[in-house]
Amino acid sequence: MAAGSGGTGTGPGAGPGGGPGTRRGSADRDAEAEVWCRRVRELVSADPANRLCFECGQRGVTYVDISVGSLVCTGCSGALRGLNPPHRVKSISMTTFSEAEVLFLQAHGNEACRRVWLGTFDPRTSLLPDSRDPQKVKEFLQEKYEKKRWYVPPEQVKEQVKEQVKEQVKPPQSTSAEPGPPHLLHGDTGMLPEPQPSLLSPVSMPLEPALEHPRLGGLCLPSTSPPAPQATPTPSLPPWPPDPPRTPSRSTGPVLLSTHPLFLGASPAPSRPMVCLSLGSALPKLPPTPS
């Protein structure tokens, strides 16, 4: 009975795939696959170029091209399968990925694929196909992958990347050439303004030659102060005329004392002599003048 019971294999963990060790190994593989799937989904948001389809430029990538390492849309994924040779494409959310596939995708991406498969592509002469026209998409993919129309070898791409990195890291070289003229602002003539005389600074006056003073008997410098205003000359009075000799007169008429205009304070008009008032007979009689 003991031997029979041991040979039936009904105990826990005896049958294939039915033990806890087998279930534990399957759960580990599922967790690992989930980790790699999450790494692939992170590639979409890691680079802005990965958010657009590498083949047609449409927004919203749902597949990855394992053959070249790019991210594409659903429509272009079917066209890639029809190429010769066909490309291996996988859904981002409905399949699992191995570690090698994830590392390959991380090392490439849409930007790296563009440098290789579209290295000589000129958007001015060539256009990306319309995703709504399957025939245009197929012809474009044939030109790109089968005929390698714009293909650049990866070794050459690496050299180009190295040169670009050197140019970015290289410090700017100082040139010995003379600097150019400074950039003038609007309204600037490039000339320094002339200094204006300050109110406190002495004003320079032109020098005049020294003159000889007629009375001091030497040289004197002209005054730098402005000349004083000259007074208006007053009219000169005529000279005081001598009085005529007095002669006794017994006349009762007016007696002329003086013809000078200031005698009685009259106006200085020489043509109109002024006379004194008539005294008449009130004047005393003068004695005769001895001869």
Sequence and secondary structure as in RCSB ss.txt:
>XXXX:A:sequence
MAAGSGGTGTGPGAGPGGGPGTRRGSADRDAEAEVWCRRVRELVSADPANRLCFECGQRGVTYVDISVGSLVCTG
CSGALRGLNPPHRVKSISMTTFSEAEVLFLQAHGNEACRRVWLGTFDPRTSLLPDSRDPQKVKEFLQEKYEKKRW
YVPPEQVKEQVKEQVKEQVKPPQSTSAEPGPPHLLHGDTGMLPEPQPSLLSPVSMPLEPALEHPRLGGLCLPSTS
PPAPQATPTPSLPPWPPDPPRTPSRSTGPVLLSTHPLFLGASPAPSRPMVCLSLGSALPKLPPTPS
>XXXX:A:secstr
 HHHHHHH  STT STT SHHHHHHHHHHHHHHHHHHHHHHHHHHH GGGGB TTT  B   EEETTTTEEE HH
HHHHHHTSSS   EEETTTS   HHHHHHHHH HHHHHHHHHTTT  TTT     TT HHHHHHHHIIIIIS TT
   HHHHHHHHHHHHHHHHS      S        TT  S        SSS         EEETTTTEEE   SS
                          SS       TTTTT    TTS       GGGS        
